[in-house]
């Protein structure tokens, strides 16, 4: 369900980025590239209420299409004024209730808890959302893979380098059809029985085509590995502040041992000159994904919270 009338469009990019970059939110979802990529799947909508920009979405990982939520209100000045923030939150809550939906804020970074508490002392309950904590890594460590902690990763990467000839390069819109052929091959290997999961996979494929066609106009950062002339791995990311890049999508053909390590390594090398940290987003509470993200030794987790009225 869309709560507000505004949509995530190319025409509104400048306005949206003014608020998204107006404060150091640190969370992967609060970037224009992330919002654009998932705008239809998550039904993102926005409106400026008072001094702050409010963005809402729907968690479509819930098979019954769960209730909409709101990100924390965004400021374009780097500061929050308690009374003004209170008015914005109460007005947003009224908009939810007018549509028959309960109000909640999700994906709220830990360092905003004090700000929200100051706007409404004693009015909120804050619940840690571990499944949505972001994993943040040191770029140089992901490139070098030095030391015992990275021994297995380095072995896989070395195997790939010694057994396969490949080309790595930045993606361009004219590669869209080749990239979509890779996406379809990748998806065909999945054995999904749940109709909702299959629907989400189809929605994701549509989103990826949109991404490939708009790589430059949206500001995506990208890379692909070709083996035998065919795309066999991709990485799509975006800027998060001045020293961090978020990896939104990473896919590789597992028939090539070490290819996941290779696409990660090559993407990081391409970013290394200007990027200190790589944010590889959340694990969604999936045990295997959590194990994989922890295996790359994050330097920190960006804590996110769900915020409810008492």
N, C-alpha and C positions, 0 to 999 in steps of 0.2 A: 504493500500500500504506500502511495505517495502522500506524505503529510503536507508538504509545501508545493508551490507552483513552479519554483525554479528547478532547472535541470542542469546536469553537468555537460556543458557544451564548449566547443572551441571559442565561440563568441564571448563567453563569460570567463575565459581562462584568466585574463589579467585581474579581474575583480576577485575571483576565488583565490588566486595565488597571493594577492595582497593580504588576505586574512590567514591563509595557510602558512605564510612565511612571516607573519607578524609577531610570532611568539615561537620559542623553541619547544615544540610539542614532543619531538623525538619519536613519535609513534608512526609506524609504517603506513597506516591507513590514512593519515592526515597529510597526504601529498596529492597534487593534482593528477599525477600519472596513475596512482592507485584508484582514485575516485573515477577517473575517466575509464580506466580498464574495466572496472566492475560496476559501472553506473546502471546498467540495465539489470544485471543479475541481482544486485542488491537494492534496486529501486531508490537510488539516492535522489534526494530533493533538498532544496535550500531556500532560505529567506533571511534577509537581514532584519533582525528584530532589535530595535534600539541601536545600541552601539556595537552589537555583536552579530556575527554570522552564525546561523544555526543550520546544521546539515543533518538530515535524517536518512536512515536506511532500514533495510529489513534483512534479518539473518536467514538466508535461504538454505543454510546447512540444516535447518530444522525442517524435517519432511512435511510438516503441516504448515510451512511458511509462517514462521513465528511472528510475534508482534514486532512492529517497528520500534526503533530506538533512535536516540539522538547522540551524536558526538558531543563532546564538551563545546560550549559556545566559543567561537573563535574571535580573537581581537586582532586588529590591524596595527595597533599602536605599541604592542609589547607590554601593555599594562591592563589590569582589570580594576574597575571601580566597584566595590561591593554592592552599593544600592542599585546601580545600573545593571549589574549582572543578575541580581535578584529579580528585577523587573523582567528581564529577558527570559530567565528560566521559568518564571510563573506564567508568562504569556505563552511560551512554547508548550508548557504543560496543558494550558487551556486549549491549545490547538489540537493536541492529542485527544483530549477528553471530548472535544466537539465531534471527533470522528469515531468515538466509542472505543478508543484504545488507551491502555494504561501507559503512563509516562515513565521512561527510564532513560538514563544516559549510560552509554557503554563505551568501551575502549578509551576510558579516561586515564591519562598518565598519572602516575603516583604524585608527581610534583604539582598537580593541579588540585589535589585533595584539600590542601590548606586554603587555596583560593576559593574553592566552592564552599568550604566550611565558613569562611569569612563572610561570604555573601548571605548565607542562611545558617547561622549558628545553631547546631543541634537539630537541623532540619533534615539531614540526609543520613542514610546508611550506605557505607562503602564496602563492597564485597570484591575481594581479589578474584580476577578472572584468569587463572593460570593458563588455560588453554590458549589464551590470546596474548601471552607475554611474547614480546619480540626478542629474537636472538641476535646479538650484535657481536661482530668479530673484528679482529685487527686485520686490516687488508694485507699487510706485509706477512703476517703469519700464514694466511691462506695461500699466499704466493709461494713462500719458501717451504712450508710443511716440514719444518725442522724439529728434531727431537723425538723422544720416545712416544709422546702423545699422538704424533702424526705418522707413526711408522707404517701402519696399515694403509693409510691414504697415499703415502708416498710410494709404497709398493705398487698399488693399483695404477697410479699415474705413470710410474716408470714402465710398467707392463704395456700400457697404452702407447706410450711414446716409442717403445721398441718393436711393437707389432703392427702398428697401423700408420699409413701415410694419410695426413689430413691437412685441411686448410681451415684456419680460423679468420673470421673477419666480421666487421660491423654489418648489421642487417640494413637493408634499404627497402623501400616500398615495392620496388620492381621484383623483389624476391617473394612476394606474397603467395603466389600459387605454389611455389616450391615449399615454402614454409607450411602452408596448409596441407600439402600432401604428407609432410612429415607428421603434422598433428593428427591427421586421419590414421596414419599407420600406427602412431603411438597409441591412439585410443582403441584401435581394433585389437590390440593385445590385452586389453582389460576385459575381464569376465565379470560384468556387472549384472546382477540379477534384480536389484532394486530399481523399479521404474523411476523413482525420484532421482537416484544417482545417475541413471542414464540421461534423464532430462537435464540435469545440471551439467553433464559432460557436453551435451549438445549446445547448451547456452554458453559454456566456456569456449567451445570451438568458434561460435559466432563472435564472441568477444575478441578472440585472438585474431581473427581476420580483420576486425576493426582496428586492432592495435597495429598489425603489420602495415595496413594502408596509411596509418597516421603516425608512423614512427617519428618523423621529424616535426610535424606540426604540433604534436602533443609534448614532445621533449623526452621521449623514451630513450634509454640507453640500452644497447642491444649487442648481441654477438651470436654467431652461429658457427658450428663445426660441420664441414663437409667431408665425407669419406666417399671416394669413388664418384665424386661429383654430386652426391645427394646430401641434403641436410639431414644430419643424424642427431644433432643436439642444438638447443637454443637456450639463451638466457635473456630475459627482458627485465629491465630495472628502471629506476628513476631517482632523481635527486631528492634528498631529505636533508634540508639545511645546506651548509656550505662544505662540510667535510664527510658526509655520509651518503652512501648510495644504498637504496633498498632493492633487493632482488624480488620482483613480483612473481616471476615464472621461471622455472628451470626444468627442462625436460631433456632426456637423453635416451637413446636406444640401448637398453641393457644387454643386448647381444654383443656389444663391444665392451669388454672388460676395461674399466678405468675411464669410461667416457664421461660419467658424471663428475669424476674428479678433474678431468681435463677441461670440461666446459666451465666449471667453477674457477679453476686455476687461470684459464685464458681470460675470462671476463675480469677477474681481479687484476691481472696484469695490465689489461687495457685501461682500467680505472686508476691505477696506482699513483700516477703523477699528482692527482688532485684530491684523492679520497683516502681518508685515514681509517674509516670504519665501513664495514659492510653489514647492513641490517637484512637478515634473511627471514624476516617475518616470524609468524607464530607456528605452533605445531598442531593447533586445533584439537588438542587433547588426544591425538592419534598416537598410540604407544610407539609404533615403528618410526614415525616421523620425529617424535621427541628424541628417541634414541639416536637417530641419524644427526639431528641438529646438535645434540650434546656432544656427539663424537668429534665435532669440529672445534670443540673447546671455546665456547663464546667467552668474550671478556666481560660481558654483563648481559643481564636480561632486563628489558624495559617493561616494568610492571604496569599492568592496566587494570582498571577497576570498573565494576558496574555500580552505578549510583542510583539509589531509589529514595523516594520521600519516606520519612518515617510514618 
